[in-house]
């Protein structure tokens, strides 16, 4: 067998999430990948660097697959790419060794959250979260509070498979962009791994703090897993799985 890492981007509004969901009529990203690979004669498990929810997008999701030894990366890219388009864009295919694991070999994952106080056009609405935005400096402070090793037990949905709720966030910041007379904010959060809905719950609380619905001390207390002050997640359409990094491998 040969082993390959695929880098893909996808429009999350067209899928039920990365992994199959119970009682969902819409196909998942992994099911779509598996179907298209089978049409090429490749029957493989699909292992992703992360698991995005319904409506969440990806710019650089890494997926691990296996195939017969007759396959080459260039041929796989050429044949699979048009089958996935337009909802999934195949960005790269790289052959890897058998020890590579798309999920467990990751050393960091990066997410973007894109939001705006201005109502997006119908063409951008599936890709930008329309939010009430308060003080920008407060949002920056909240993001800096997130950096480090914390128990994020109060920033995750129940039902996940994680054995521990402790995670490390390496970097987090906010950027402001002006496009066509509208203001867009892009929050970047990078860490070793994330809990179920952690980014959306963090962004919901950060936005609430910026609006004065909870104060900065309340946000700190929730980060320290002391008291839950806010539990409404931000909308999924603004969230993007940006990329995954691996030791010694660039995909």
C-alpha positions as CSV (number, residue, x, y, z in Angstrom):
1,X,0.0,0.0,0.0
2,X,0.9,3.7,-0.4
3,X,-0.2,6.5,1.8
4,X,-1.1,10.0,0.8
5,X,-2.0,13.3,2.5
6,X,-4.6,15.4,0.7
7,X,-5.0,19.1,1.3
8,X,-8.5,20.3,0.6
9,X,-10.7,23.4,0.9
10,X,-14.4,23.2,1.0
11,X,-17.6,25.2,1.3
12,X,-19.1,24.0,4.6
13,X,-22.6,25.3,3.8
14,X,-22.9,22.4,1.4
15,X,-22.2,19.6,3.9
16,X,-23.4,18.2,7.2
17,X,-19.9,18.5,8.6
18,X,-16.6,16.8,8.0
19,X,-17.7,13.5,9.6
20,X,-21.0,11.7,8.9
21,X,-23.9,12.8,11.2
22,X,-26.8,10.8,12.4
23,X,-30.2,11.8,11.0
24,X,-28.7,14.2,8.4
25,X,-30.0,14.2,4.9
26,X,-27.0,16.2,3.7
27,X,-23.8,14.3,2.8
28,X,-20.6,14.9,4.9
29,X,-17.2,15.9,3.5
30,X,-15.7,12.5,4.3
31,X,-18.5,10.6,2.7
32,X,-18.1,12.7,-0.5
33,X,-14.4,12.1,-0.5
34,X,-14.9,8.4,0.0
35,X,-17.4,8.1,-2.8
36,X,-15.2,10.0,-5.3
37,X,-12.2,7.9,-4.4
38,X,-14.2,4.7,-4.8
39,X,-15.1,5.9,-8.3
40,X,-11.3,5.7,-9.0
41,X,-11.1,2.2,-7.5
42,X,-9.6,3.5,-4.2
43,X,-11.3,2.1,-1.1
44,X,-9.8,3.9,1.9
45,X,-10.7,5.1,5.3
46,X,-10.8,8.9,5.6
47,X,-8.9,10.5,8.4
48,X,-9.0,14.3,8.8
49,X,-6.7,16.6,10.8
50,X,-9.9,18.0,12.3
51,X,-13.7,17.6,12.4
52,X,-15.7,20.7,11.3
53,X,-19.3,21.1,12.1
54,X,-22.2,21.8,9.7
55,X,-21.7,25.1,8.0
56,X,-18.0,25.4,8.9
57,X,-15.5,25.8,6.1
58,X,-12.0,24.7,5.4
59,X,-9.1,26.4,3.6
60,X,-6.5,23.7,4.2
61,X,-7.9,20.5,5.8
62,X,-5.4,17.7,5.6
63,X,-6.8,14.2,5.0
64,X,-5.0,10.9,5.1
65,X,-5.8,8.0,2.8
66,X,-4.3,4.8,1.6
67,X,-4.2,3.3,-2.0
68,X,-2.6,0.6,-4.0
69,X,1.0,0.9,-4.9
70,X,0.3,1.7,-8.6
71,X,-1.0,5.2,-7.6
72,X,1.3,8.2,-7.9
73,X,0.5,11.6,-6.3
74,X,0.4,13.5,-9.6
75,X,-2.0,11.0,-11.2
76,X,-4.2,11.0,-8.1
77,X,-4.4,14.8,-8.1
78,X,-5.2,15.0,-11.8
79,X,-8.1,12.4,-11.6
80,X,-9.6,13.3,-8.3
81,X,-9.6,17.1,-8.5
82,X,-12.3,17.4,-11.2
83,X,-14.5,14.9,-9.4
84,X,-14.5,16.9,-6.2
85,X,-15.1,20.3,-7.8
86,X,-16.9,22.7,-7.1
87,X,-17.8,22.1,-3.4
88,X,-14.4,20.6,-2.6
89,X,-11.1,22.0,-4.0
90,X,-8.2,19.6,-4.0
91,X,-5.2,21.8,-3.3
92,X,-2.4,19.3,-3.0
93,X,-1.6,15.5,-2.8
94,X,1.6,14.3,-1.2
95,X,2.9,10.8,-0.7
96,X,3.7,10.1,3.0
97,X,5.1,7.2,4.9
98,X,3.1,4.6,6.9
99,X,3.8,6.4,10.2
100,X,1.9,9.5,9.1
101,X,-1.5,10.1,10.8
102,X,-3.5,13.0,9.6
103,X,-5.0,13.6,13.1
104,X,-2.5,12.4,15.6
105,X,0.7,13.6,13.8
106,X,-0.5,17.3,13.9
107,X,1.6,19.7,15.9
108,X,-0.8,22.7,15.5
109,X,-4.1,23.6,14.0
110,X,-5.1,27.1,13.0
111,X,-8.6,28.5,12.7
112,X,-10.0,31.8,11.4
113,X,-13.2,33.4,12.4
114,X,-14.5,36.0,10.0
115,X,-17.3,38.4,11.1
116,X,-18.7,41.8,10.3
117,X,-21.1,44.3,11.9
118,X,-22.2,45.2,8.4
119,X,-24.9,42.9,6.8
120,X,-23.1,40.8,4.2
121,X,-24.4,40.5,0.6
122,X,-26.4,37.3,-0.2
123,X,-23.3,36.0,-2.0
124,X,-21.1,36.4,1.2
125,X,-23.7,35.5,3.8
126,X,-22.7,31.8,3.9
127,X,-19.0,32.8,4.5
128,X,-19.2,35.7,7.0
129,X,-20.9,35.9,10.3
130,X,-23.0,39.0,10.8
131,X,-22.4,40.0,14.4
132,X,-23.0,42.9,16.8
133,X,-19.4,44.1,17.5
134,X,-18.4,46.1,20.5
135,X,-15.0,47.4,21.6
136,X,-12.1,46.1,19.5
137,X,-9.5,46.5,22.2
138,X,-11.5,44.3,24.5
139,X,-11.7,41.5,21.9
140,X,-7.9,41.7,21.5
141,X,-7.5,41.4,25.3
142,X,-9.8,38.4,25.4
143,X,-7.9,36.6,22.7
144,X,-4.6,37.2,24.6
145,X,-6.2,35.8,27.7
146,X,-6.9,32.6,25.7
147,X,-3.2,32.0,25.0
148,X,-1.5,29.4,27.1
149,X,-2.6,26.1,28.7
150,X,-6.1,26.2,30.1
151,X,-8.9,23.8,31.0
152,X,-11.6,24.7,28.4
153,X,-14.3,22.6,30.1
154,X,-16.7,25.6,30.0
155,X,-16.0,26.2,26.3
156,X,-17.0,22.9,24.8
157,X,-20.2,21.2,23.9
158,X,-21.2,17.9,25.6
159,X,-21.0,14.7,23.7
160,X,-17.4,14.9,22.5
161,X,-14.9,12.0,22.8
162,X,-12.1,14.0,24.4
163,X,-10.6,12.4,27.6
164,X,-9.3,15.8,28.8
165,X,-10.6,19.3,28.3
166,X,-7.1,20.9,28.8
167,X,-5.7,22.5,25.6
168,X,-2.9,24.8,24.7
169,X,-3.5,27.9,22.5
170,X,-0.2,29.1,21.0
171,X,-1.3,32.3,19.3
172,X,-4.4,34.4,19.0
173,X,-5.0,37.8,17.5
174,X,-7.6,40.0,15.6
175,X,-7.1,41.8,12.3
176,X,-9.4,44.4,10.8
177,X,-10.0,44.6,7.0
178,X,-12.0,47.1,5.0
179,X,-13.5,45.9,1.7
180,X,-15.9,47.8,-0.5
181,X,-16.9,50.2,2.3
182,X,-17.6,47.4,4.8
183,X,-15.6,46.4,7.8
184,X,-14.5,42.7,8.3
185,X,-12.8,41.3,11.4
186,X,-10.6,38.1,11.2
187,X,-9.8,36.4,14.5
188,X,-7.0,33.8,14.3
189,X,-6.6,31.1,16.9
190,X,-3.8,28.5,16.7
191,X,-3.4,25.6,19.2
192,X,-2.4,22.0,19.6
193,X,-6.0,20.8,19.3
194,X,-9.5,22.0,20.1
195,X,-12.6,20.6,21.8
196,X,-16.1,20.3,20.2
197,X,-17.4,23.8,19.3
198,X,-14.6,25.4,21.3
199,X,-13.7,28.1,18.8
200,X,-17.4,29.1,18.3
201,X,-18.0,29.2,22.1
202,X,-14.9,31.3,22.6
203,X,-15.9,33.8,19.9
204,X,-19.4,34.0,21.2
205,X,-18.1,34.9,24.7
206,X,-15.5,37.3,23.2
207,X,-18.1,39.2,21.2
208,X,-20.4,39.3,24.3
209,X,-17.5,40.8,26.3
210,X,-16.8,43.4,23.7
211,X,-20.5,44.5,23.9
212,X,-20.4,44.7,27.7
213,X,-22.8,41.8,28.2
214,X,-20.2,40.2,30.4
215,X,-17.1,41.9,31.8
216,X,-13.5,41.0,31.3
217,X,-13.2,39.4,34.7
218,X,-16.2,37.1,33.9
219,X,-14.5,36.0,30.7
220,X,-11.3,35.3,32.7
221,X,-13.2,33.3,35.2
222,X,-14.7,31.1,32.5
223,X,-11.3,30.6,30.9
224,X,-10.1,29.4,34.3
225,X,-13.0,27.0,34.4
226,X,-14.4,28.6,37.5
227,X,-17.9,29.9,36.4
228,X,-19.8,29.8,33.1
229,X,-21.0,33.3,32.3
230,X,-21.8,32.9,28.6
231,X,-22.7,29.8,26.6
232,X,-24.0,31.0,23.2
233,X,-21.7,29.9,20.4
234,X,-21.0,32.3,17.5
235,X,-22.5,31.4,14.1
236,X,-20.8,28.5,12.2
237,X,-20.5,30.3,8.8
238,X,-17.7,32.6,9.9
239,X,-15.4,29.7,11.0
240,X,-12.7,28.3,8.8
241,X,-10.2,25.4,9.5
242,X,-7.2,27.2,8.0
243,X,-4.4,24.6,8.2
244,X,-2.6,21.9,10.1
245,X,1.1,21.7,10.6
246,X,3.2,18.6,10.9
247,X,6.8,18.0,12.1
248,X,9.1,17.7,9.1
249,X,6.3,17.5,6.5
250,X,4.9,20.4,4.4
251,X,1.7,19.6,2.7
